[in-house]
């Protein structure tokens, strides 16, 4: 999984959720899907935490303080 990208893991997670929500899986298959989903969630969470740390490093001011600021919005962005 370490080589997988965040987007790939998220897509796999979405597919697992759809399968589980369909109600067509046997109990054992549901448990396997649940275990795989937990693994994917942990992977995605780790990647998001890593990205957050990188962003915080980039927005530190000269004194090392992190000053929260909203992302600039493009005119075409939805609210």
C-alpha positions, 0 to 999 in steps of 0.5 A: 500500500505504501506505493499506492496513491491517496486517490487510488486508495480513496477510490478503492474505499468508495468501491468497498462502501458501495459493495457493503451498502448494497447488502449483497455481501455474505457476512464473511465477505462483509467482514473482509471488506470492513477490514480492508476499509479500515486499512484504507482509511488509516492509509488515507488519514496518514496521507492527509496528516502528512499533507497538513504538516507540509502545508503548516511548514509552508505557511509559518511566519518568520517567528515560526508561528502558524497563522491560519488563513483561508485559501483564496477562492477562485471565482468559478469555485462553488460555495 
